[in-house]
Amino acid sequence: MMSNATPSRKGMDRAGLYALGCLLLVGTFLALSLVVAKLADGAGAPRLTFLMTSMAGAGIVLGTIGALQRRSMALNRRTLEYAAVAGALFAVPNALAFLAIRHVGAGFISLSFAFPILLTWLLAVWLSLERLRALRLLGVLLGLSGGLVLAAAKAGGAGGAQGWVLLVLAMPLVIALGNIYRTLRWPDGTAPVFLAALMMFGGAVTLLPFVLLLEPGQSLVLFTTGAALRLLLVEVAVFSVLYLFYFVLQKLAGPVYLSQIGTVAALVGTLIAVLALGEAPPPNLGLAALLVALGTVLFHRGARAASVPSGARTT
């Protein structure tokens, strides 16, 4: 019996390390995508057009990777629905982030990504994807308290940007809904790289009417301004790596584990914003970070099993 248990345990350890590696990679690249957006805004790139074009470019890259790997890439009613809904739930928070970044800063937006894990867990419990555990609930409440402390301090010193602060605080809910939707509606037998490409194209299509309405005729700026074009190419590369491994992680570990990328993005993004972009640390950052960190530790201690959760579930 010992010989049978040992390989199984090693397999679980390898899966856990693989999931952790994906988590750190995806969280870091999520923070980098916000930094590139901040730089593109400073270079005069139209924000929604920049985001839409980055999504479309990443969709082409990911679709090409899927084709070269000879992955299953069937277009049917289920995958088209997945592209439309997952794309919209992806595009909305990203558009909010890109629009708000000049008003509230990359650091505050990065910190907002720490909270989808809490909301994702609440939705997972409500939908019976996870069991309600008291220690995890306490972690959720502490983490949300940290978010409220940070938001109140930021809103108090935001001047005329309170509306943008509130919009940014709506992002975690939309992200959490996207995490749950992608798990419940994952098309059976479909490769992660193809679903990532579908989400990119769906997000670009979602943004197209807003780009035509709010930024008509501004797309040429992306291709005629050297700095904007270079940042666009960087963002396409960042999105391609980010969302390829994003879907790999979701399939491997499930929506609640996936949503931990926000904690990594919050830390990396805030450090980059303060150290590289020269942003002032958000007010009450220390207290908020302590509450979020304590809540996150309690949240994970509330899990009974140390193994990685099961992969994406289909219906």
Secondary structure by P-SEA (a helix, b strand, c coil): caaaaaaaaaaaaaaaaaaaaaaaaaaaaaaaaaaaaaaaaaacccaaaaaaaaaaaaaaaaaaaaaaacccccccaaaaaaaaaaaaaaaaaaaaaaaacccccaaaaaaaaccaaaaaaaaaaaaccbbbbaaaaaaaaaaaaaaaaaaaaaaaacccaaaaaaaaaaaaaaaaaaaaaaaaaccccccaaaaaaaaaaaaaaaaaaaaaaccccccccccccaaaaaaaaaaaaaaaaaaaaaaaaaaccccccccaaaaaaaaaaaaaaacccccccccaaaaaaaaaaaaaaaaaaaccccccccccccc
